[in-house]
Amino acid sequence: MTLSVSFSEPPLDAADPLEGYVNLLNEQQMVKVQKWLLPAVLGETSHWKKWMADWRKVESGVSKHQLVRRVIEAAPEEEGAALEKRAIEIAHELHTEVSPKLLGATRGVSDIMFKRLYTGMIIEQHQLLALAEVCAKARKEKKSVIILPCHKSHIDYIVLQYIFAELNLGPLAIAAGENLNIPIVGRLLRRCGAFFIRRKFGGPEGELYSNIVSAYLEGLLLQEGNNIMFFIEGGRSRTGKVLQPKIGLLGMLLEHVLSGEVEDAYIVPASIYYDKVMETRTYVNELLGAKKTQESLGYFVSQAQNLLATKRIYGNISVSFAPYFTARGYIQQQISIQRIGGIRPRFDPRTNKEDKVVLFKALGYYVLDQINKCSSITCTALVGTALLCTMRPGLGRADLLQRVTWLRERVLRSGGHVSALFDFPGELIGPVVDSALKVISNLVTTVPDLLEPVYQVAPGKHFELSYYRNMCVHVFIHQSIIAVVLHRFVQRHPEARSVKLETVMKDVRFISNLLKYEFVFSGVAPNTGSSSKKKSAEEVQEEWGAQLMGSSLMRNFEHALQLLISDKALTMEEGAEVKSIRLTPASQWNKQFVFLCQLVWPVVESYWLVLAGVRYFFGRTPLTKVDEGALQKHLQNFAKTLIHLGHLNYDEAASQETLKKALQIFQEMNILEAEKVTDDSGVTRTMVKLAEAYGAPGGLQKLSTFVDEVGFTGAGRTSRREGKTTRSTSPGLLSGPTCDRA
């Protein structure tokens, strides 16, 4: 997007090391931004109070909306009055009522907090201008701007509201979970733009509640230029990766554009990356089975006390905004793609419910893909990745600096972005890495009194540090899938010296299907397996393969393959009639190849573990039905046991979130079957058992074969911490530059 903006003087000092970026916590920069940059875009609307809407008007119109009236009028006459009263109550529970005075005071408090805790809040200058432009454009056209960020921390709410206040773009109406609607805190949040919604829309009044939320969102959209924000992932990511999209609110917003009730809206995907996420220790505890800490007034008071007791230990916040687009433009584009591409020749989301779901899901994954593409990889993410993706127990200073430099180059070459502090000349690498090590000093130890400093992951902190490694996985995911596929092949065929490209791509489809809920692959929204027809694991795999063939996702894998070839991470057979990839003996380890595998191996190990645990649990009684929650707990205990016995390489293999996703995919592959059962007391539980093909005589042998097939995809090599062989040994790796294994 090109912006035609002229300035009366340079917006930033040419000598500023962050030229091209804006640090919202730097007072001198913000004076220039507010004095010269923003007025050039916003004009007369450059004060945020001019963006205020009549928030109470939205609430008052909800109970009269046709969606709500439809539910009330369909109820028996004697229940109508009670339903109407309940509708008014729910609308009041939802409403937000922004107070200019309180919002101004909150802005001041936030400013003090951020400057005390963080070194900077960094935004690229051209993204800042594009955000201001779309807000001004929407305001002029009386349309809404919908901000869709990823969700890493509770601080996200404050960060985005603070940015909009600092840039004079008006307040955000922010969808928040009802768990935050607690005494005093909930009232303050509501008057700062929050409206509280339930996590689930089911229950006796599910239809009424869902329609009221939809009507409320339409009211916000119809206001002149209201800014709306909600997290596309629903909840916070506890792993560092983006989560699968939640399309409930997004679908409601798009529904109003589809129906014509709302002319259009602007959509802006956003990314918030922290040098240090303050909740990572809590995340690890929850992923290992600890009960989630419930938000309360006491909880927020104690958190505030802890924050005020510290000063600038969290580094920078990197905020990125992807290019904006219109909801109606995206709808028209998807209709054309589906029809012209021959995927669904009669695709019409306006009249067909199935097509509507396809559209909503496609938009959800498109937003996540845009978030991944614009995210700035932080210095702590690169340092954490370098320390975790090594076979050694620690790295010397020179080696760490070299690996971080190499990683930075790989990120940029693979189409990723790095944070502002990595846009620097090579000679500044030392100070930047030192800054990162200081920020995550609780996760990394320095061994003193040696010839050079040696850095190691602190004991018991591998899982927590993996959060930062996962923040850059999306940049390499297509290359990583190819790498683990090739590693899988050399494990299964140790004598082979080449592999057909066709075989590699077939296995790429298998692994990408297996991990489709773990990673957001560019170019396709995964089939959720909602069909009622029972299919075998092989049929599910063929269906996924058909979905990928010719898709933009497969083109991304082909591009990743070419990138690996150009990097000399692998080599094609020259002069062969059939395209093949050359393989080499085990003695020739390739640094890039091993690094790419180590990004995915922890997840693969979890999936292998679930299959092995299922085989162990159901092996004694194949026809047993077990409560899904009890099975998850059993699998986590199984994982922890194997970790302590030294049979697993990665602590995060015991992650509750990954185990749940593995169970989900194995149900879709019809290895497991699940059914809802209601007991005499009315409690409904999900019961799981082996599918008939695996529970019948001889079925366990079939399951064992599949366990081994997935196991060949995992690390199965020397443990980086104990120096001993785990489940298997690697018979060979690919050609290319070698790296020592000391």
Secondary structure, DSSP 8 states (H G I E B T S, - for coil): -------SS-SS-TT-TTTTEEETT-HHHHHHIIIIIHHHHHGGG-SGGGG---HHHHHHHHTTSHHHHHHHHHS-HHHHHHHHHHHHHHHHHH-----HHHHHHHHHHHHHHHHHH-SEEEEEHHHHHHHHHHHHHHHHHT-EEEEEE----THHHHHHHHHHHHTT---EEEEEEGGG--TTHHHHHHTTTEEEE-S---STTHHHHHHHHHHHHHHHHHSTT-EEE--TTSS--SSSS------HHHHHHHHHHHHTSS--EEEEEEEEEESS-TTHHHHHHHHTT-------HHHHHHHHHHHHT--S-S-EEEEEE---EEHHHHHHHHHHHHHHTTSSTT--TTT-HHHHHHHHHHHHHHHHHHHHHH-EE-HHHHHHHHHHS-SSS-EEHHHHHHHHHHHHHHHHHTT-EE-GGGSS-GGGHHHHHHHHHHHTTTTEEEE-SSSS-EEEE-TT-HHHHHHHHHTTHHHHHHHHHHHHHHHHHHHH-TT-SEEEHHHHHHHHHHHHHHTTTTS--TT--------SS---HHHHHHHHHHHHTTSHHHHHHHHHHHHHHHTTSSEE-TT-SS-EEEEEETT--BHHHHHHHHHHHHHHHHHHHHHHHHHHHHHS-TT--EEHHHHHHHHHHHHHHHHHHT--S-GGGG-HHHHHHHHHHHHHTTSEEEEEEE-TTS-EEEEEEE-HHHHSTTHHHHHHHHHHHHHTTS--SB-TTT--B-S----EEESS-B----
